[in-house]
Amino acid sequence: MTLDSTAEIDALVAAIAARPKRWPTGSQEGRWQAAVCVPLQYGPRGLEIWAIKRQDGMRHHAREIAFPGGKPDDGDRDLAYTALREMEEELGIGRDQVRLLGALAAVPTATSRFTLNPFVALVSEHAVAHPHAGEVAALIRMVVADFFAGRVPFRAVELASGRRSPIFDFDVGSMYGASAHVMEETLGAYADAHGLRFPEPALTNEIPWL
């Protein structure tokens, strides 16, 4: 990385550590814990954030746009290890090619009993993803600056609880639910690191998970 990108990542690490925990502790009770990895990589147009579209036939969250992740295996020493192992299995990115930047707030899912524990990781500029054909239908690579420039459609649904549920629209489908909250939190940390304001979503009555 260049000196500028090193400073950018250092600022992002500090911003991730300072993000508030958004979800009440009681919202995690009785849930299965899962971990997801939010991969970042520097590309020709700057810092990218990656997501995946899951294959048909998956036991949980088939066809959804999400981040690499899953439940802990018996040999996993912690949830951060789970997140990096899952990324290695799903995208072929070895743990020796990744720098863990920090953990974001755990997010309960609305359509299952899982809680997602997100870990942001920087992938080496020289690493090449090899998506697992049985699990990943598409790898989505987005330039972070495009979100702030309004080039990625961003909507939200007003929930009865008073919260907004974000939705990000891509060519291969929409990201919503817990994964979209993780995306919003990651972009919020980036905004904090750069003194930016994240764009407000367009409110919609369309609920993609129903």
N, C-alpha and C positions, 0 to 999 in steps of 0.2 A: 504494500500500500504506500501511497505518497504521504508526505507529512500532513497535508490537508485532510486526507481520508483518515489518518490515524487520529487526528484531533476530533474529527466528526464522530468516530466510533467511541472515543473516550467520553465525549459529551453525551452520546446515546446511552452508554453504560450508566452514567450518573443519573440520567433522566429516568431510565427503567427502574433503578433502585429507589427513586423518589416518588414513583407513581403511587397514588393512594389505592388501598384495597376497596374496591367498589361494592362488593357483594357481602351482605350480612353473613356472619358466621353460621347462623342457624340454617341458611340456605344450602349448606353442604352436608347436613346430617343425613345418614342413611343412603348415601350415594356411593357409587363405584368411582374410584379415582382413576383417571387416565391422564396421560401426558401428551402434549403436542409440541413440535418444534416449529418455530417460525424462522425459516432460513432467509438470510440476507446475503447478497453477493454483489460486488462491484462489477458492473458490465460496461459496455461502450458508452452508454448514456448516463452512467452514474449508479447510485445504489439501487439495487432491485430487491423486491420482496417476492418470495415464491409461495404458491399454493398448488394444490392438486385437485383434480376431479376424480372422485373414487369410481371404481368399476361397478357395473351392475353385479348383483349377486353377492355383495358384501353383506355380512350378517348385521352390521350396524351402519346406518348412514350411507347406504348405497347411493351412488350417482351424485352425492353432494360435493360441493366445492369446500375444501377444508385444508387443514395443514397436516403434514405427516404426523402420525401418532397412534396411540393405542393403549391398551392396558399393560400394567407391569408384568414381566415374566418373573418366575421365582428367583432367578439369578440377578435381577436388577437391584443395585444397591440403593437407588433412590429414584425419584421421578425424573430428575434431570438425565440420569443414565437411560431411563426408558425413552425419553424424547429423542435422544441422540441415536439410540439403537434403532428406533422405529424409522428415523430418517435414513439411516444406513440401509435398512431392509427395503424401504419403499423407493428411495431415490439413488441408492448406490453411493452415497457420500460417506466416506469413512470418518470415524471420530477423530482421526489424526489430521483431517482436513478442515476441522471446525473449531472455532473459538466460541465458547459459551459466554454470552453477554449479560444474561440475567433472567430473572423470572418475573412474569407479570401476574396480575391477580387471577386466581382460579375462578372459572366461570361455570355455573351449573347449566346443563343443557335442558331445553324445554321439552324435547321429544323423546328423551330417554332418561335413565337414572344415572348418567355419567356426570362427573365434574371434570372439565378440562383444566389441566395445569400447564400453562404455556411457558415455554423457554425460548428466548430469542437467541439465535446463533449466527455468527458470521462465517460463511463458507469461503474457503480460500479462492482467490481469483483464478487459480489454475485448476480447480476441481471441476469435473464435468459430471452432470447428473445422468444416471442411467435408470429411468423409472422402471419399476417392477411391473411387467405387463399384466400380471394377475390381480394387482391391487390399484394401479394408477392408470386411469384412462387418458389423462392429459396433465402435463406440467405447465402451470401458468406462471409466467415471469413478468412482473410489472415493475416499471420504474417508479420509485417512491415519489419523485417530483410530480409525476402525472396525477397523483391523487390530489395534490395541493393546487394544481393548475386546472382542476375540473375536467380532466380528460378521462377519468374513470367515473361512470355514473354512480351516484351515491344517494340512496333513498333511506327512509326510516318509517316504521309503523309505530304509532302511538298505542301503547298497551294500557290496559285498565289499571295497572299498578302505578301509572304515571311515568314509567320508563319508556324510552325509545328503543326499539329494536332495529339496528342498522342493517342495510342490504347494499351489497356492492355488486354491480352488474358487469359481467365479462362476456366475451364472445361465446364461450362454451357454457354459459349459464350464470346463475346468481349465487353469491355467498350470503348466507343469512344465519340467524340463530347464534349459538355460542361462538362459532368460528368467526362470524362477522364482528362480534364483540371483541374477540382477540385481535382481529385486524385493526379495529378502531383504536384499541389500547396501544398497539404497536405504533400506529401512525401518530397517536397522541404523544407518545414518548419522543418520537422523532420531532414533532412540533415543539415540545418543551425544550429539546436540545438545541433547536435553531431559533427559538423565539418566534415561531410561526403560529398562525391561527388556522386550525383545520376547518375546511368549508362546512357550512351547515347542510344537512341532508334535505332533499325534497320530501315532504311528507306524502305518504301514499296509503290507500286503503287496501292495496293488494298484499295479501299475506302468503308468501310462497311456500310455507311449510304446511299449509292446510290442504 
